[in-house]
Amino acid sequence: MAEIIPNLYKTVHKRVVRSRTVAQALNNRVWASDIKGALTVPVLLDYFRIWDLLDRVVLQQEVQDHFRWKLTQTCTYSSKSAYEAFFVGSIKFAAWRRIWRSWAPLRCKFFIWLALKGRIWTADRLAKRGLQHPDACPLCDQAQETAQHLLLSCVFTR
C-alpha cells in the first residue's frame, strides 16, 4: 500500500498497519478511522484514491485466498514472465541482428554498436562526466565533438 498511497500510509500508525487484517479494515470501513495526523491535500487525494479502489472490493469468507500472477495467461508465476516484465514498454532494437551477424571485423561491429547506442567517448560525453575535453572538434575545429558530428557532418571525416 505504501507504493499506491504513500502520503496516506504515513498517517497510519505502524502498529495498526502490522496488526490489522484486510477483512478487519474493510469491516464497516474501520480503515478510515486509523488515519491520524494532518489532512493535507496529498493525503486527501490518496484517501479518495484508496476509497475508490476499496469500494469495489467484496470479501467472500468461504472462498480461500490464492495468488494470481497477472503477467501470464494462466495466472501462474514463471521466472520467464518476471524477466519479460522488466522490458515492458521498452523499445526493441532490431538492427542488432544486422550488426552482430555481419562479416565485418569484431572491432568494427563493436564501434557501430557503441555509435548507435550513443556510447562513443566524444567531447560531449566527457563533458557530462566532468572530464577534460576539447572545446571544438579536433579534426575540423568547427563544432563541438559529438558522435553525430564525427560520423555525419564533420568535413574532415566525410
MOFEN-V918770 format. One record per pair of residues at least 24 apart in sequence whose ideal C-beta (glycine too) atoms are under 8 Angstrom apart, sorted by sequence separation. I is the first residue (numbers start at 0). J is the second residue. D is the distance in Angstrom with one decimal. If there is no record, write none. Layout:
# MOFEN-V918770
i-><I & I>
j-><J & J>
d-><D & D>
This chain:
# MOFEN-V918770
i-><10 & 11 & 121 & 10 & 121 & 10 & 7 & 9 & 10 & 119 & 121 & 25 & 121 & 117 & 119 & 25 & 10 & 114 & 6 & 25 & 6 & 7 & 6 & 22 & 114 & 8 & 21 & 6 & 7 & 6 & 7 & 5 & 4 & 4 & 7 & 4 & 3 & 4 & 3 & 0 & 3>
j-><34 & 35 & 145 & 35 & 146 & 36 & 34 & 36 & 37 & 146 & 148 & 53 & 149 & 146 & 149 & 56 & 42 & 146 & 39 & 58 & 41 & 42 & 42 & 58 & 150 & 45 & 58 & 44 & 45 & 45 & 46 & 45 & 45 & 46 & 49 & 48 & 48 & 49 & 49 & 49 & 52>
d-><5.1 & 7.1 & 5.4 & 5.8 & 5.3 & 4.2 & 6.8 & 7.7 & 7.7 & 4.5 & 7.8 & 6.6 & 6.4 & 6.2 & 7.5 & 6.5 & 5.9 & 5.7 & 7.2 & 6.3 & 4.1 & 5.3 & 4.8 & 5.6 & 6.1 & 7.6 & 7.2 & 7.5 & 3.6 & 4.8 & 5.6 & 7.2 & 3.8 & 7.8 & 6.4 & 6.0 & 7.2 & 5.1 & 7.1 & 7.7 & 7.6>
